[in-house]
Amino acid sequence: MGQKAISALFSFPKVTEHYSAASAATAFYGDCLDLLHEIPDGSIQLAVTSPPYNIGKKYEKRLGVDEYYEHQRRVITECVRKLSPMGSICWQVGNHVTNDGILPLDVLLFPIFRELGLVLRNRIIWHFEHGLHCAKRLSGRYETIMWFTRPGKNYTFNLDAVRVPQKYPGKRYYKGPKAGQFSANPLGKNPGDVWIIPNVKHNHVEKTDHPCQFPVELVERLILALTNEGDLVLDPFMGAGSALVAAMINRRRSAGADIVKRYVTITRDRLDSAHQGTLRVRPRNRPVYTPQGSITIAPWVDRETAVTDRGRPLPL
């Protein structure tokens, strides 16, 4: 898609209920397999989603593990069928939790992708610092993103688009032909495979009615790295539409489906706000907030005699 066509598409973006190559975004109410049947083979550059974890959330029907696996297999198989030769699939998952323990869903689902001939490029750890507190095990504070492509080296990966600030931007080479020159890439460093991004809780600027919402920043990093302007991004379990929002903000086409009509309405409203520039999102690469002041000092500590971990008196 040429730049003129892309500019025209996003000048007055068309959000449709059914897939069309002429639409900027498709917010489909219904089963994602029905949406996938509307999309031509080989046309999706990125399929990115966070599927239900089968733990009984109000938007999902709890299934047996075998039945859940089979449903995921059907959806993943269709996503691979629709994937472009240079495309990627990113499946963001947590744990299936029961009284008997936890089942890591990336471990459960990985064989499906392997059997379909895909290659795991990264297993990304998404770390967040807030969530439910557990009493009988350690509290979960990370989830994983499995990034797959087709075999070979011919896949889209735009590292410069997702670089993060250097930790030591003033560092210099200390020997060799470049001795004395700055050694850090001026565009930033590779973000690595551990991403510290706040999850969407009640005080998050992006919070909607959806109980398990994707942060725009998380999916935006994947979209920028793995697609180009005008490419098609699919989220088969779109929820509140964060993937579609991130795609629109960055001039990518998108399509998503959900079986809860309320979430489809929320997605369409967010897309309208994103186009108008009024949607509140957490900026990319903003440092994680660190509380300051009295809230960080335990009330049972004698502040006159206590010291910090560096041997300094606590502030009064």
N, C-alpha and C positions, 0 to 999 in steps of 0.2 A: 504494500500500500504506500503510495507516494505521499510526500509531505502536504501537498495541496489537498489530497483526499482526506488525510488525517485531520488537518485543520478544519475542513468543512464538517467532518463528522462530529467534532467536539465543539464547534461553534454553537450549534443548537442540538445537543445530544438527544438522540431518540432512545428512550427506554421502553422496551417492548415486553409483552407477555410471552411471546414465542420467539425462537431464535431466527435472526435474519442477519446476513452478512453486512447489511446496511445499517444495523443498529449499533449504537455505542455500547449499550448494555441490555441484557435480557434478564429480567427477574421473573422466573418461572414458578408458578404455584403448582406443585405436584411432585411426583416421584422423579428423582434425578435421571433414572434410566429412560424415562419418556423424553426428557430434555436432550439427553445424549443421542437419542435416535433422530433428533432434528438436526444435529450438527454433522457436517460432512466429515468423512474419514480424513485423517491427516491434517486437520485444520487448527488444532489446539496447540499453542506454543507452551502453555503452562497450565497444568491441572494442580491446584493448590487447595487444600481443605483441611478441616479438623472434623473428622466424622464423629458421630455419637460414640461414647465410650461404653455403652451398654451397662450403665449403672443405675438406670431407672429415673433419669431426669424427666421433667414433665413433658418434654417435646419428643421423647422416644419411648418405644415399647421394648421392655427388657426381653431379650432373647436368650436361648441357650447358646453356649459358646460356639457349638458347631453350626447352628443356624446363623448366628452373627457372622462367623467366618465366611459362610457361603454367600451371604448378602454382600459383604465387602468384596469378595472375589468377583461377583458379577459386576459391581460398579467399577472396580479397578480394571477388569478386563475391557470394559467399554471405553474407559479413559485411555487405555493403551491403544485401542483401535483408532481413536480419534486423534492421537498424538502426532504432531508433525515430526519429521525426521530429526530435527535439531531441538526438539522440545524436551521438557522436564516434567516430572511429577513430584510433588512435595506433599507427603502425608504426615500431618502433625497429630500426634497421639499421646495419651497418657497411660493410665493403668485401668484395667477392669478390676474392681474391688469387690470382694465377697468376704464373708466371715472366715473363710478358709485361707485368705491371703490375697495377694495381688497377682494379676497376670499382666505383664508389660505388653501392650498392644503392638508395639513395634516388633517384638519377638514373635508374636502370633502371626502378624500379617506379612512379615518379610518374605517368607517362602512364596507367597502369591506373586510378588513382583519378580522374584528370581525365576520362577517357572514361566513367566511371561517374557523372559529374555532381557529384562532391564538390569542395569548396573547401578549399584549404590555408590554415589559419588561422595556423600557426606552423611553422617548421622549427627545432626545438629542438636545441641542441648540448649533448650530455652529455660533459663533460670529466672525465677521471680521470687520475691521475698515475702509475699502475703498470700494467705489462703487459709483453709480450714486447719484447725489444730487437732492432731490425733492424740489419743490417750493410750493406745495399746501398740503403737509403732511410731517411728519417726514421721514427722509431718512432711508431706510431699511438697517439694519446692522446685520441681523441674518437670518438663515434658520434652519429648523428642520430635524432631522433624527428619523424616527420611527423604533424602533427595535422590531421585533416580533419573537416569537418562537411558537412551539406547546405547548399545556397545559402540566403542570407537571414540575418537577425539572430536568428532564433528558435532558439537552441541554448543548452544549459546551460553556464554558465561562472561558477563560484563563486570569484572572486578573493580575497575575504576569508579563505577557508579555507586558502589556500596562501601568504599573505603571509610574508615573511621579515623578520628584524630590520632596522631602519633603520640605515644607516651613520652618519647624523648626526641622532639623535633630538632633540637639543637645538637644532637649527637653527630660526631665526625669520624671518618675513617682515621685510624691511628697509625696505619702502615700501608705499604704498597703504593702503586702509582696514583691512587686517589687520596693519599694521606693529607689530612687537613680539610678535605671537602666534606660537605654535609652528606651523611649516609642515609637519611630518612627520605622516603618518597614524599615529595611536597604535596601530593594529593591525599596522603594519609596511608594507613596500614590496612592490611587484610584483616577483616573483623574476626577471623578464626571461626571455630565451630562451637563455641560457648557464647550464647547471646544473653545478656542481662537486660531484659526489657520488662517494665512493670506490666502485670496482668490487669485486666479491666475489672476493677472492683467498684464499690458504690460511690467513691469520691473521684473516680476517673472521669475526665472530661468527655470521653466517648461513650459512657455507659448508657445502654438502652434497657428495654425490658428483657432482653435475652440473658439467661443465667450463665452462659459460658461463651463469652464474646471474644473473638479474635482482636487483639490490638492492631490497629492499622499499621503501626510502625513495623510490627513483626512480618506481616505479609508484604508490606511495601518493599522491604529489603529483598525478599525473594523475587518480586516482580521486577525490580530494577536490575537485579543480577542476571535473571534468566530469560528476560524478554526484551524486545525493542518496541519503540512506538508503533502503534497500529496493530500489534500482535493480539491474539485472542487468549484471554485468561479465563479458565473455568473453575468454579467452586461448586462441586456437586452437592455439598451440604452447606449452603451459604449462610444459614442463621441470620444474623443481623446485617449481613452484606459487607463486612469489612474488606474482603478481597475485591469485591466489585468497586467499592469506594476507592481503594488504593489504586486499582487499575484506571479508573476515570481521572483521578488526580494526576496520574502520570501518562495520560493519553494512550492508554491501552484499551482495546475492546474487551468486553467481559460477558460472561453468562453464568447464572447460578440458579439453583433450585432449592425449594424448601417445601415441606409438607404442612407447615403451619402458616396459615394465611396472614396472621398478625406479623410474622417475621418478614414476609414478602412485602407487606405495606411499609414496615420500618425501613427495609432496604431501599425501596423506591423513594421514600422521603429523604433518606441520607444521600442518595444519588443526586436528587434535586438540589439539596443544600451544597453538596460538593461542587456541582457545576456552578452554582451561584457564588461560591467562595465563602459561604457562611458556616460550613460544617466545622465544628471544633474537633481537632485531632491533636494528639500529643506529637510535637515535632520530633523528627528523626534525630538521633544522636544527642538528645537532651540528656544530661547526666541524671542518674537516679537520685531523687531527693533524699538528702540526709537531714533528719531532724536536728534541731539545735535547742539550747536553753534548758529550762527546768524539767521538761518532759523526758529528757534523756538521763536524769539523775534519779536513782531510786529513792523514794521517800523515806525508807528505813535506814538510809546511810547518814552517819553523823558528818555533815558537810564541813564542820570546823576541823575535823581531824583526818578525814578521808583524803586520799590523793588519787590522781589519775594514773593510768598505766605507764605514764612517762615520769612519774614521781613528782608531779606538780600538784599543789592544793586545788581542790575543786573550787570553782567560782562561787562566791556567796550570792 
